[in-house]
Amino acid sequence: MQTIEKVLYLLSEFFYIPVVATLFLLLAFLTFSLGEFLAEALRRTKNKNYYIAAKLQEMQPAKDMSSPEAEAMLEHIIHEQQNPNTRKINAARYCVKIGPTAGLIGTLTPMAKALAGLSEGNLNSLSGQMITAFSTTVLGLIIGGIAYSVAHVRIKWQKHDRYKLGVEAENIFKKSKELKSVS
């Protein structure tokens, strides 16, 4: 039984440094993403159509096309607009899941050392390990919370952009149909 405990202990020790490194990498990535997010929020506040203005312009030639061509072009433009947003949302969702998970793993691993220190009467080791343990939890939860907020707002933006592009595409498609029925 002691062999199994030692193996489990060694495995948890082995994963401690990669878990803490993951937390720091996620924090660095999230800091960069948060800067991007705040810049985008500022641009969107100043101009609601900032991120779709170019796509709205790309849609205009569809007015002069036949219905099937116009429909295909408009669908392609809307799909192109969604791809970068979806990647950013997925990255934030990844942080939402991995941040707290890594924080929890980073909590439990030092607690094993802390309990070992407690059994030996080493209170200094206990307090040091507990500080590390709870710091990783806090860091993981902060990463998850910020990433969740960013993902939530980005999803809202994506829906708004998709709606605006969809309305414009519908108007252009109707005009395209009207032109073809008149001629």
N, C-alpha and C positions, 0 to 999 in steps of 0.2 A: 504494500500500500504506500509506503514511503517513497518508493521509486516513482510511482505515478504522480505523487504530489511534487516531487522534485522536477520531473519532466514538465508538468504543468507550470510550475513556478519559472523554470528556465524559458519556456515558451512565452510566458507573459513578459518576462524581462526582455526577451529578444524583440518583441513587438513594441515595447515602450518607446524607444527612440524613433522608429518610423512613424508612430502615432503622433508624437509631439511634433516631429518634422512636418507631418501632414497638416496639423493644426496651424503651424506657422505659414506653410505654403498657402493654405486656404485663406488665412488672414491677409497675406500679401495680395493674393488674387482678388479677394473681396474689396480690399482698399482700392485697388486699381479699378475694379468694376463699379464701385461706389462713386469714384471720380467721374467715370464715363456717364453713369446714371444721372448725377447731379448736373453735369453739363447738358445732357439731353433734356432734363427737366427744365432747365433755364431756357433753352432754345424753344421748347414746346410752350412755355409760358408766354414768351414773346410772340411766337407765331404758331398758331394751332396746326397749320398745315405744313410746317417746316420739313418734316420727314416724308411727306407724301407729295410735295409740290412737283418734284421731278417726275414722279410716276403719273401724276395728273396730266402733265404735259405730254408724256409718252402716249397717253390714251387718245389724244386729240386726232391723230391720223386715222383712227378707226372709224371716224364719222364718214369717211369717204370710201370705206370698204364694203364688200358684200357681207351679209349677215353672218355666214359661217366663219369667214376670215376675221371679222370684227370680234366675234365672240371668242375665238381662239386667242387672238391677240390680247384681249382684255383679261381673260383668265390667266394668261401667262404673266402679265404685268402684276396682277394681284398676288399671284403665287410668288413671284420674285421679291415682292415687298415683304412677305411674311418670313422668308428664310432667315435673314439676319436677326430678326426679332426673336424667332423661335430658338435660335442658337443661344442667344443671351438669356432667354427664359430658362432653357434647359441647364445652362451653366449655374444659374442661381438656384434652381431646384436641386442640383447636385450638391451644392454647398448646404442647402437646407437639410439634406439627408446625412451627408458625411460629417459636417461640423459637430452636431450633437453626438453622433456615434463615436467619433474620435475622442470627443471630450469625455464621454462615459468610459471608454477604454483607458484613456489617460487618467481617469479617476481611480479605477479599480486596481490598476497595476501598482501604483505606489502604496495603496492601502495594504497590499500583501507585505511589503517591506515594513510599513508602519506597525502592523500587527506583530511581525517578527520582532521588531524593536521593543514593542510593549511587553512581549513575553520575556524579553531579556532585561527589562527595567530601564531601557534606554529612552527616556522621554524626549531628549533632543532629536533623536532620529524620528520618533513618532511625530513630533510637531512639524519637522521639516517635510516629511513625506505627506502629511495631511495638507499642508499649505500647497504643495505641488499638486496633490490630488484634486483639491477643490478649485485651484486656478485653472486646470485644464477643463474642468466642467464648465466654469464660467466662460472661458474662451470659446468652447464649443457651442454653448447656448447663444452667445453673442453673435457668432458667425451664422448660426441657423436663423436667429431672429432678424438680423439685417438682411440676409439673403432672401428670407421669406417676404419681407416688406418690398424689396426690390422686385422680386418675381411678381408679386401681386400687382404692383403699379405697372410693370411692363406688360402684363397680360391685359390690363385695362387699356393701355395705350394701343396694343396690337388690335384689340377689338374695335377701338375707335377708328384707327387707320383703315382697317378692313371694311368697316361700315362706310366710311367716307369714299373709299375707292369703289366699293360695291354700288353705292348710289350713283356716282359719276359714270361707272361702267354701264349701269342700267339706262341712264339718260342717253349716253352715246349710242348704245345698242338700239334704243328706240328711234333715235334720229337716223341711224343707219338703215333701219327697216323702212322708215318713212320715205327716205330718199329713194330706195330701191322700188317701193310701191308706186311712187310718183312717176318714175322714169320707165 
